[in-house]
Amino acid sequence: MKEGHILYIDEINMAKPETLPVLNGVLDYRRQITNPYTGEVIKAVPGFNVIAAINEGYVGTLPMNEALKNRFVVIHVDYIDGDILKNVIKEQSFITR
């Protein structure tokens, strides 16, 4: 947040629901979070963004709270076939084998 980097949260719907509301202030107009232990307020600088990924319906996943879900733009990505994924990785990573 302080450096303007991207925060990537993988499998956000596997997190304990009581831990996620802390993100609401980060993702709305406030763009800040308060450390509950120190009271320090951390404000997001320009360039800071959050990307989160989920796998719906998997064991251990939970429905996301509507307040949190409404703070994201949803982009559905279909499962990528193994051969297609292998070609994408080869082309994008310059792997020669």
Biopython code that builds the backbone (N, CA, C, O; Angstrom):
import numpy as np
from Bio.PDB.StructureBuilder import StructureBuilder

atoms = [
    (1, "MET", "N", (0.825, -1.196, 0.000)),
    (1, "MET", "CA", (0.000, 0.000, 0.000)),
    (1, "MET", "C", (0.862, 1.249, 0.000)),
    (1, "MET", "O", (0.584, 2.219, -0.705)),
    (2, "LYS", "N", (1.907, 1.204, 0.801)),
    (2, "LYS", "CA", (2.767, 2.379, 0.941)),
    (2, "LYS", "C", (3.642, 2.609, -0.285)),
    (2, "LYS", "O", (4.082, 3.731, -0.537)),
    (3, "GLU", "N", (3.894, 1.543, -1.049)),
    (3, "GLU", "CA", (4.808, 1.630, -2.185)),
    (3, "GLU", "C", (4.086, 1.686, -3.528)),
    (3, "GLU", "O", (4.724, 1.874, -4.564)),
    (4, "GLY", "N", (2.761, 1.526, -3.523)),
    (4, "GLY", "CA", (2.017, 1.574, -4.778)),
    (4, "GLY", "C", (2.080, 0.297, -5.594)),
    (4, "GLY", "O", (1.919, 0.327, -6.814)),
    (5, "HIS", "N", (2.315, -0.830, -4.925)),
    (5, "HIS", "CA", (2.379, -2.117, -5.614)),
    (5, "HIS", "C", (1.001, -2.770, -5.659)),
    (5, "HIS", "O", (0.052, -2.291, -5.038)),
    (6, "ILE", "N", (0.908, -3.860, -6.396)),
    (6, "ILE", "CA", (-0.320, -4.646, -6.473)),
    (6, "ILE", "C", (-0.299, -5.701, -5.368)),
    (6, "ILE", "O", (0.712, -6.372, -5.159)),
    (7, "LEU", "N", (-1.417, -5.841, -4.666)),
    (7, "LEU", "CA", (-1.596, -6.903, -3.678)),
    (7, "LEU", "C", (-2.428, -7.994, -4.339)),
    (7, "LEU", "O", (-3.569, -7.749, -4.731)),
    (8, "TYR", "N", (-1.873, -9.189, -4.466)),
    (8, "TYR", "CA", (-2.586, -10.323, -5.040)),
    (8, "TYR", "C", (-2.971, -11.271, -3.912)),
    (8, "TYR", "O", (-2.113, -11.754, -3.173)),
    (9, "ILE", "N", (-4.271, -11.531, -3.786)),
    (9, "ILE", "CA", (-4.770, -12.442, -2.752)),
    (9, "ILE", "C", (-5.327, -13.674, -3.454)),
    (9, "ILE", "O", (-6.379, -13.609, -4.090)),
    (10, "ASP", "N", (-4.627, -14.783, -3.340)),
    (10, "ASP", "CA", (-5.059, -16.017, -3.989)),
    (10, "ASP", "C", (-6.016, -16.763, -3.070)),
    (10, "ASP", "O", (-5.815, -16.821, -1.857)),
    (11, "GLU", "N", (-7.059, -17.334, -3.665)),
    (11, "GLU", "CA", (-8.039, -18.131, -2.916)),
    (11, "GLU", "C", (-8.647, -17.342, -1.761)),
    (11, "GLU", "O", (-8.737, -17.849, -0.643)),
    (12, "ILE", "N", (-9.059, -16.117, -2.022)),
    (12, "ILE", "CA", (-9.610, -15.254, -0.970)),
    (12, "ILE", "C", (-10.835, -15.884, -0.309)),
    (12, "ILE", "O", (-11.114, -15.612, 0.859)),
    (13, "ASN", "N", (-11.567, -16.719, -1.043)),
    (13, "ASN", "CA", (-12.761, -17.335, -0.463)),
    (13, "ASN", "C", (-12.440, -18.551, 0.413)),
    (13, "ASN", "O", (-13.348, -19.268, 0.835)),
    (14, "MET", "N", (-11.160, -18.781, 0.685)),
    (14, "MET", "CA", (-10.769, -19.795, 1.665)),
    (14, "MET", "C", (-10.380, -19.148, 2.995)),
    (14, "MET", "O", (-10.114, -19.842, 3.976)),
    (15, "ALA", "N", (-10.350, -17.823, 3.020)),
    (15, "ALA", "CA", (-10.010, -17.109, 4.258)),
    (15, "ALA", "C", (-11.173, -17.190, 5.240)),
    (15, "ALA", "O", (-12.330, -17.320, 4.840)),
    (16, "LYS", "N", (-10.858, -17.113, 6.510)),
    (16, "LYS", "CA", (-11.909, -17.087, 7.526)),
    (16, "LYS", "C", (-12.716, -15.805, 7.343)),
    (16, "LYS", "O", (-12.133, -14.724, 7.265)),
    (17, "PRO", "N", (-14.043, -15.899, 7.274)),
    (17, "PRO", "CA", (-14.875, -14.723, 7.008)),
    (17, "PRO", "C", (-14.637, -13.556, 7.963)),
    (17, "PRO", "O", (-14.775, -12.398, 7.567)),
    (18, "GLU", "N", (-14.281, -13.844, 9.212)),
    (18, "GLU", "CA", (-14.082, -12.760, 10.176)),
    (18, "GLU", "C", (-12.799, -11.972, 9.916)),
    (18, "GLU", "O", (-12.607, -10.900, 10.490)),
    (19, "THR", "N", (-11.920, -12.490, 9.057)),
    (19, "THR", "CA", (-10.680, -11.762, 8.762)),
    (19, "THR", "C", (-10.814, -10.809, 7.580)),
    (19, "THR", "O", (-9.984, -9.914, 7.418)),
    (20, "LEU", "N", (-11.828, -10.980, 6.761)),
    (20, "LEU", "CA", (-11.921, -10.214, 5.513)),
    (20, "LEU", "C", (-12.472, -8.796, 5.632)),
    (20, "LEU", "O", (-12.092, -7.952, 4.819)),
    (21, "PRO", "N", (-13.343, -8.477, 6.593)),
    (21, "PRO", "CA", (-13.856, -7.101, 6.659)),
    (21, "PRO", "C", (-12.776, -6.030, 6.793)),
    (21, "PRO", "O", (-13.023, -4.867, 6.473)),
    (22, "VAL", "N", (-11.594, -6.399, 7.256)),
    (22, "VAL", "CA", (-10.507, -5.431, 7.366)),
    (22, "VAL", "C", (-10.146, -4.863, 5.987)),
    (22, "VAL", "O", (-9.587, -3.770, 5.895)),
    (23, "LEU", "N", (-10.460, -5.592, 4.930)),
    (23, "LEU", "CA", (-10.152, -5.122, 3.574)),
    (23, "LEU", "C", (-11.130, -4.068, 3.062)),
    (23, "LEU", "O", (-10.813, -3.348, 2.115)),
    (24, "ASN", "N", (-12.304, -3.965, 3.666)),
    (24, "ASN", "CA", (-13.318, -3.044, 3.143)),
    (24, "ASN", "C", (-12.808, -1.617, 3.009)),
    (24, "ASN", "O", (-13.025, -0.982, 1.977)),
    (25, "GLY", "N", (-12.140, -1.104, 4.025)),
    (25, "GLY", "CA", (-11.627, 0.259, 3.975)),
    (25, "GLY", "C", (-10.505, 0.443, 2.972)),
    (25, "GLY", "O", (-10.280, 1.544, 2.470)),
    (26, "VAL", "N", (-9.801, -0.643, 2.685)),
    (26, "VAL", "CA", (-8.730, -0.591, 1.685)),
    (26, "VAL", "C", (-9.326, -0.487, 0.287)),
    (26, "VAL", "O", (-8.772, 0.175, -0.590)),
    (27, "LEU", "N", (-10.463, -1.151, 0.093)),
    (27, "LEU", "CA", (-11.049, -1.265, -1.237)),
    (27, "LEU", "C", (-12.098, -0.211, -1.556)),
    (27, "LEU", "O", (-12.566, -0.143, -2.693)),
    (28, "ASP", "N", (-12.479, 0.611, -0.588)),
    (28, "ASP", "CA", (-13.476, 1.642, -0.885)),
    (28, "ASP", "C", (-12.812, 3.016, -0.955)),
    (28, "ASP", "O", (-11.590, 3.117, -1.062)),
    (29, "TYR", "N", (-13.617, 4.058, -0.896)),
    (29, "TYR", "CA", (-13.133, 5.431, -1.062)),
    (29, "TYR", "C", (-12.067, 5.825, -0.035)),
    (29, "TYR", "O", (-11.275, 6.733, -0.287)),
    (30, "ARG", "N", (-12.041, 5.149, 1.122)),
    (30, "ARG", "CA", (-11.070, 5.506, 2.162)),
    (30, "ARG", "C", (-9.643, 5.137, 1.778)),
    (30, "ARG", "O", (-8.703, 5.868, 2.090)),
    (31, "ARG", "N", (-9.482, 3.997, 1.099)),
    (31, "ARG", "CA", (-8.171, 3.518, 0.646)),
    (31, "ARG", "C", (-7.151, 3.476, 1.781)),
    (31, "ARG", "O", (-5.994, 3.859, 1.612)),
    (32, "GLN", "N", (-7.605, 3.002, 2.940)),
    (32, "GLN", "CA", (-6.709, 2.936, 4.090)),
    (32, "GLN", "C", (-7.087, 1.777, 4.999)),
    (32, "GLN", "O", (-8.178, 1.214, 4.910)),
    (33, "ILE", "N", (-6.148, 1.441, 5.877)),
    (33, "ILE", "CA", (-6.357, 0.379, 6.849)),
    (33, "ILE", "C", (-5.718, 0.825, 8.160)),
    (33, "ILE", "O", (-4.697, 1.511, 8.166)),
    (34, "THR", "N", (-6.330, 0.428, 9.257)),
    (34, "THR", "CA", (-5.771, 0.735, 10.572)),
    (34, "THR", "C", (-5.256, -0.549, 11.195)),
    (34, "THR", "O", (-5.990, -1.530, 11.316)),
    (35, "ASN", "N", (-3.990, -0.537, 11.589)),
    (35, "ASN", "CA", (-3.403, -1.689, 12.264)),
    (35, "ASN", "C", (-4.077, -1.812, 13.630)),
    (35, "ASN", "O", (-3.951, -0.910, 14.459)),
    (36, "PRO", "N", (-4.796, -2.922, 13.880)),
    (36, "PRO", "CA", (-5.533, -3.048, 15.142)),
    (36, "PRO", "C", (-4.640, -3.157, 16.375)),
    (36, "PRO", "O", (-5.110, -2.949, 17.494)),
    (37, "TYR", "N", (-3.381, -3.472, 16.192)),
    (37, "TYR", "CA", (-2.473, -3.637, 17.324)),
    (37, "TYR", "C", (-1.734, -2.352, 17.676)),
    (37, "TYR", "O", (-1.455, -2.090, 18.846)),
    (38, "THR", "N", (-1.417, -1.548, 16.657)),
    (38, "THR", "CA", (-0.632, -0.332, 16.907)),
    (38, "THR", "C", (-1.433, 0.946, 16.717)),
    (38, "THR", "O", (-1.030, 2.012, 17.181)),
    (39, "GLY", "N", (-2.574, 0.837, 16.029)),
    (39, "GLY", "CA", (-3.361, 2.029, 15.730)),
    (39, "GLY", "C", (-2.838, 2.809, 14.530)),
    (39, "GLY", "O", (-3.422, 3.825, 14.154)),
    (40, "GLU", "N", (-1.744, 2.347, 13.923)),
    (40, "GLU", "CA", (-1.181, 3.034, 12.759)),
    (40, "GLU", "C", (-2.172, 2.992, 11.598)),
    (40, "GLU", "O", (-2.722, 1.939, 11.276)),
    (41, "VAL", "N", (-2.392, 4.145, 10.978)),
    (41, "VAL", "CA", (-3.245, 4.229, 9.797)),
    (41, "VAL", "C", (-2.338, 4.203, 8.572)),
    (41, "VAL", "O", (-1.446, 5.038, 8.430)),
    (42, "ILE", "N", (-2.574, 3.244, 7.701)),
    (42, "ILE", "CA", (-1.781, 3.106, 6.479)),
    (42, "ILE", "C", (-2.671, 3.482, 5.310)),
    (42, "ILE", "O", (-3.738, 2.899, 5.118)),
    (43, "LYS", "N", (-2.231, 4.454, 4.532)),
    (43, "LYS", "CA", (-3.005, 4.928, 3.387)),
    (43, "LYS", "C", (-2.377, 4.423, 2.093)),
    (43, "LYS", "O", (-1.154, 4.377, 1.955)),
    (44, "ALA", "N", (-3.224, 4.052, 1.161)),
    (44, "ALA", "CA", (-2.747, 3.582, -0.140)),
    (44, "ALA", "C", (-2.262, 4.754, -0.968)),
    (44, "ALA", "O", (-2.905, 5.802, -1.027)),
    (45, "VAL", "N", (-1.120, 4.561, -1.605)),
    (45, "VAL", "CA", (-0.591, 5.583, -2.505)),
    (45, "VAL", "C", (-1.052, 5.255, -3.926)),
    (45, "VAL", "O", (-1.474, 4.130, -4.193)),
    (46, "PRO", "N", (-0.975, 6.224, -4.835)),
    (46, "PRO", "CA", (-1.359, 5.946, -6.228)),
    (46, "PRO", "C", (-0.601, 4.735, -6.783)),
    (46, "PRO", "O", (0.592, 4.562, -6.534)),
    (47, "GLY", "N", (-1.306, 3.925, -7.522)),
    (47, "GLY", "CA", (-0.723, 2.718, -8.094)),
    (47, "GLY", "C", (-1.071, 1.463, -7.322)),
    (47, "GLY", "O", (-0.972, 0.357, -7.853)),
    (48, "PHE", "N", (-1.482, 1.627, -6.059)),
    (48, "PHE", "CA", (-1.846, 0.455, -5.262)),
    (48, "PHE", "C", (-3.181, -0.088, -5.740)),
    (48, "PHE", "O", (-4.148, 0.661, -5.884)),
    (49, "ASN", "N", (-3.234, -1.392, -5.987)),
    (49, "ASN", "CA", (-4.467, -2.064, -6.379)),
    (49, "ASN", "C", (-4.492, -3.452, -5.765)),
    (49, "ASN", "O", (-3.460, -3.988, -5.362)),
    (50, "VAL", "N", (-5.683, -4.024, -5.701)),
    (50, "VAL", "CA", (-5.855, -5.362, -5.146)),
    (50, "VAL", "C", (-6.477, -6.255, -6.207)),
    (50, "VAL", "O", (-7.467, -5.892, -6.842)),
    (51, "ILE", "N", (-5.884, -7.425, -6.390)),
    (51, "ILE", "CA", (-6.436, -8.459, -7.257)),
    (51, "ILE", "C", (-6.643, -9.681, -6.377)),
    (51, "ILE", "O", (-5.754, -10.065, -5.618)),
    (52, "ALA", "N", (-7.814, -10.287, -6.481)),
    (52, "ALA", "CA", (-8.098, -11.487, -5.694)),
    (52, "ALA", "C", (-8.622, -12.576, -6.619)),
    (52, "ALA", "O", (-9.332, -12.299, -7.586)),
    (53, "ALA", "N", (-8.264, -13.806, -6.312)),
    (53, "ALA", "CA", (-8.713, -14.946, -7.108)),
    (53, "ALA", "C", (-9.495, -15.904, -6.220)),
    (53, "ALA", "O", (-9.200, -16.066, -5.036)),
    (54, "ILE", "N", (-10.503, -16.538, -6.824)),
    (54, "ILE", "CA", (-11.274, -17.552, -6.109)),
    (54, "ILE", "C", (-11.513, -18.747, -7.022)),
    (54, "ILE", "O", (-11.465, -18.629, -8.246)),
    (55, "ASN", "N", (-11.764, -19.879, -6.419)),
    (55, "ASN", "CA", (-12.271, -21.058, -7.107)),
    (55, "ASN", "C", (-13.587, -21.390, -6.425)),
    (55, "ASN", "O", (-13.599, -21.873, -5.293)),
    (56, "GLU", "N", (-14.684, -21.135, -7.104)),
    (56, "GLU", "CA", (-15.996, -21.369, -6.502)),
    (56, "GLU", "C", (-16.308, -22.858, -6.443)),
    (56, "GLU", "O", (-16.018, -23.607, -7.375)),
    (57, "GLY", "N", (-16.902, -23.267, -5.337)),
    (57, "GLY", "CA", (-17.384, -24.628, -5.204)),
    (57, "GLY", "C", (-16.346, -25.657, -4.800)),
    (57, "GLY", "O", (-16.661, -26.844, -4.720)),
    (58, "TYR", "N", (-15.125, -25.236, -4.545)),
    (58, "TYR", "CA", (-14.096, -26.178, -4.121)),
    (58, "TYR", "C", (-14.245, -26.460, -2.627)),
    (58, "TYR", "O", (-14.796, -25.643, -1.891)),
    (59, "VAL", "N", (-13.757, -27.611, -2.184)),
    (59, "VAL", "CA", (-13.785, -27.967, -0.771)),
    (59, "VAL", "C", (-12.997, -26.924, 0.017)),
    (59, "VAL", "O", (-11.883, -26.557, -0.356)),
    (60, "GLY", "N", (-13.590, -26.458, 1.103)),
    (60, "GLY", "CA", (-12.921, -25.480, 1.957)),
    (60, "GLY", "C", (-13.199, -24.035, 1.592)),
    (60, "GLY", "O", (-12.779, -23.124, 2.306)),
    (61, "THR", "N", (-13.910, -23.809, 0.478)),
    (61, "THR", "CA", (-14.231, -22.431, 0.105)),
    (61, "THR", "C", (-15.543, -22.013, 0.746)),
    (61, "THR", "O", (-16.386, -22.844, 1.082)),
    (62, "LEU", "N", (-15.694, -20.705, 0.907)),
    (62, "LEU", "CA", (-16.892, -20.146, 1.527)),
    (62, "LEU", "C", (-17.448, -19.042, 0.647)),
    (62, "LEU", "O", (-16.693, -18.400, -0.085)),
    (63, "PRO", "N", (-18.767, -18.805, 0.703)),
    (63, "PRO", "CA", (-19.320, -17.676, -0.047)),
    (63, "PRO", "C", (-18.740, -16.369, 0.489)),
    (63, "PRO", "O", (-18.564, -16.207, 1.696)),
    (64, "MET", "N", (-18.450, -15.450, -0.410)),
    (64, "MET", "CA", (-17.901, -14.161, 0.020)),
    (64, "MET", "C", (-19.017, -13.236, 0.470)),
    (64, "MET", "O", (-20.110, -13.244, -0.095)),
    (65, "ASN", "N", (-18.736, -12.442, 1.486)),
    (65, "ASN", "CA", (-19.640, -11.422, 1.987)),
    (65, "ASN", "C", (-19.966, -10.440, 0.858)),
    (65, "ASN", "O", (-19.072, -10.035, 0.114)),
    (66, "GLU", "N", (-21.238, -10.056, 0.725)),
    (66, "GLU", "CA", (-21.658, -9.151, -0.356)),
    (66, "GLU", "C", (-20.936, -7.813, -0.309)),
    (66, "GLU", "O", (-20.598, -7.258, -1.356)),
    (67, "ALA", "N", (-20.693, -7.286, 0.887)),
    (67, "ALA", "CA", (-20.009, -5.994, 1.001)),
    (67, "ALA", "C", (-18.611, -6.066, 0.398)),
    (67, "ALA", "O", (-18.173, -5.129, -0.269)),
    (68, "LEU", "N", (-17.917, -7.160, 0.626)),
    (68, "LEU", "CA", (-16.579, -7.322, 0.052)),
    (68, "LEU", "C", (-16.668, -7.607, -1.443)),
    (68, "LEU", "O", (-15.918, -7.040, -2.237)),
    (69, "LYS", "N", (-17.584, -8.485, -1.818)),
    (69, "LYS", "CA", (-17.731, -8.848, -3.226)),
    (69, "LYS", "C", (-18.048, -7.626, -4.093)),
    (69, "LYS", "O", (-17.577, -7.527, -5.226)),
    (70, "ASN", "N", (-18.838, -6.707, -3.565)),
    (70, "ASN", "CA", (-19.218, -5.509, -4.324)),
    (70, "ASN", "C", (-18.057, -4.550, -4.554)),
    (70, "ASN", "O", (-18.187, -3.612, -5.342)),
    (71, "ARG", "N", (-16.953, -4.757, -3.901)),
    (71, "ARG", "CA", (-15.780, -3.890, -4.070)),
    (71, "ARG", "C", (-14.844, -4.386, -5.173)),
    (71, "ARG", "O", (-13.817, -3.763, -5.442)),
    (72, "PHE", "N", (-15.191, -5.490, -5.800)),
    (72, "PHE", "CA", (-14.376, -6.066, -6.868)),
    (72, "PHE", "C", (-15.127, -6.062, -8.191)),
    (72, "PHE", "O", (-16.357, -6.070, -8.219)),
    (73, "VAL", "N", (-14.381, -6.049, -9.277)),
    (73, "VAL", "CA", (-14.916, -6.307, -10.609)),
    (73, "VAL", "C", (-14.627, -7.776, -10.882)),
    (73, "VAL", "O", (-13.492, -8.224, -10.725)),
    (74, "VAL", "N", (-15.637, -8.524, -11.284)),
    (74, "VAL", "CA", (-15.471, -9.957, -11.497)),
    (74, "VAL", "C", (-15.121, -10.227, -12.959)),
    (74, "VAL", "O", (-15.803, -9.768, -13.876)),
    (75, "ILE", "N", (-14.052, -10.975, -13.149)),
    (75, "ILE", "CA", (-13.658, -11.432, -14.481)),
    (75, "ILE", "C", (-13.604, -12.950, -14.412)),
    (75, "ILE", "O", (-12.746, -13.516, -13.735)),
    (76, "HIS", "N", (-14.519, -13.608, -15.112)),
    (76, "HIS", "CA", (-14.569, -15.069, -15.096)),
    (76, "HIS", "C", (-13.524, -15.618, -16.066)),
    (76, "HIS", "O", (-13.470, -15.216, -17.229)),
    (77, "VAL", "N", (-12.703, -16.531, -15.579)),
    (77, "VAL", "CA", (-11.685, -17.172, -16.413)),
    (77, "VAL", "C", (-11.969, -18.667, -16.417)),
    (77, "VAL", "O", (-11.960, -19.310, -15.367)),
    (78, "ASP", "N", (-12.221, -19.215, -17.594)),
    (78, "ASP", "CA", (-12.475, -20.646, -17.706)),
    (78, "ASP", "C", (-11.208, -21.445, -17.436)),
    (78, "ASP", "O", (-10.093, -20.930, -17.526)),
    (79, "TYR", "N", (-11.406, -22.702, -17.105)),
    (79, "TYR", "CA", (-10.285, -23.620, -16.905)),
    (79, "TYR", "C", (-9.487, -23.710, -18.200)),
    (79, "TYR", "O", (-10.068, -23.812, -19.281)),
    (80, "ILE", "N", (-8.167, -23.674, -18.098)),
    (80, "ILE", "CA", (-7.311, -23.738, -19.278)),
    (80, "ILE", "C", (-6.798, -25.168, -19.437)),
    (80, "ILE", "O", (-6.201, -25.728, -18.517)),
    (81, "ASP", "N", (-7.033, -25.748, -20.601)),
    (81, "ASP", "CA", (-6.567, -27.089, -20.931)),
    (81, "ASP", "C", (-5.047, -27.180, -20.787)),
    (81, "ASP", "O", (-4.337, -26.210, -21.050)),
    (82, "GLY", "N", (-4.554, -28.338, -20.371)),
    (82, "GLY", "CA", (-3.128, -28.533, -20.125)),
    (82, "GLY", "C", (-2.234, -28.185, -21.301)),
    (82, "GLY", "O", (-1.205, -27.536, -21.119)),
    (83, "ASP", "N", (-2.611, -28.608, -22.518)),
    (83, "ASP", "CA", (-1.784, -28.310, -23.695)),
    (83, "ASP", "C", (-1.775, -26.822, -24.010)),
    (83, "ASP", "O", (-0.738, -26.268, -24.372)),
    (84, "ILE", "N", (-2.920, -26.177, -23.874)),
    (84, "ILE", "CA", (-2.991, -24.729, -24.114)),
    (84, "ILE", "C", (-2.150, -23.999, -23.081)),
    (84, "ILE", "O", (-1.400, -23.084, -23.422)),
    (85, "LEU", "N", (-2.269, -24.396, -21.823)),
    (85, "LEU", "CA", (-1.484, -23.763, -20.765)),
    (85, "LEU", "C", (0.013, -23.944, -21.011)),
    (85, "LEU", "O", (0.796, -23.014, -20.820)),
    (86, "LYS", "N", (0.405, -25.144, -21.434)),
    (86, "LYS", "CA", (1.814, -25.405, -21.719)),
    (86, "LYS", "C", (2.326, -24.476, -22.827)),
    (86, "LYS", "O", (3.432, -23.947, -22.728)),
    (87, "ASN", "N", (1.533, -24.280, -23.867)),
    (87, "ASN", "CA", (1.936, -23.386, -24.958)),
    (87, "ASN", "C", (2.018, -21.935, -24.504)),
    (87, "ASN", "O", (2.938, -21.215, -24.891)),
    (88, "VAL", "N", (1.069, -21.504, -23.692)),
    (88, "VAL", "CA", (1.098, -20.128, -23.186)),
    (88, "VAL", "C", (2.353, -19.902, -22.352)),
    (88, "VAL", "O", (3.029, -18.884, -22.500)),
    (89, "ILE", "N", (2.658, -20.845, -21.484)),
    (89, "ILE", "CA", (3.853, -20.710, -20.641)),
    (89, "ILE", "C", (5.111, -20.674, -21.503)),
    (89, "ILE", "O", (6.001, -19.859, -21.263)),
    (90, "LYS", "N", (5.192, -21.545, -22.502)),
    (90, "LYS", "CA", (6.368, -21.551, -23.384)),
    (90, "LYS", "C", (6.517, -20.218, -24.112)),
    (90, "LYS", "O", (7.616, -19.667, -24.192)),
    (91, "GLU", "N", (5.411, -19.704, -24.641)),
    (91, "GLU", "CA", (5.468, -18.459, -25.415)),
    (91, "GLU", "C", (5.743, -17.240, -24.543)),
    (91, "GLU", "O", (6.465, -16.333, -24.959)),
    (92, "GLN", "N", (5.184, -17.210, -23.358)),
    (92, "GLN", "CA", (5.300, -16.026, -22.507)),
    (92, "GLN", "C", (6.550, -16.030, -21.629)),
    (92, "GLN", "O", (6.980, -14.974, -21.165)),
    (93, "SER", "N", (7.131, -17.192, -21.398)),
    (93, "SER", "CA", (8.288, -17.247, -20.505)),
    (93, "SER", "C", (9.600, -17.492, -21.246)),
    (93, "SER", "O", (10.670, -17.514, -20.637)),
    (94, "PHE", "N", (9.513, -17.674, -22.546)),
    (94, "PHE", "CA", (10.693, -17.900, -23.387)),
    (94, "PHE", "C", (11.429, -19.187, -23.022)),
    (94, "PHE", "O", (12.645, -19.283, -23.187)),
    (95, "ILE", "N", (10.684, -20.172, -22.527)),
    (95, "ILE", "CA", (11.265, -21.486, -22.247)),
    (95, "ILE", "C", (11.463, -22.191, -23.583)),
    (95, "ILE", "O", (10.557, -22.205, -24.416)),
    (96, "THR", "N", (12.625, -22.769, -23.790)),
    (96, "THR", "CA", (12.935, -23.364, -25.089)),
    (96, "THR", "C", (12.555, -24.830, -25.197)),
    (96, "THR", "O", (12.475, -25.345, -26.312)),
    (97, "ARG", "N", (12.321, -25.517, -24.109)),
    (97, "ARG", "CA", (11.960, -26.934, -24.172)),
    (97, "ARG", "C", (10.477, -27.112, -24.188)),
    (97, "ARG", "O", (9.991, -28.242, -24.240)),
]
sb = StructureBuilder()
sb.init_structure("model")
sb.init_model(0)
sb.init_chain("A")
sb.init_seg("    ")
for serial, (resi, resn, name, xyz) in enumerate(atoms, 1):
    if name == "N":
        sb.init_residue(resn, " ", resi, " ")
    sb.init_atom(name, np.array(xyz, "f"), 0.0, 1.0, " ", f" {name:<3s}", serial, name[0])
structure = sb.get_structure()
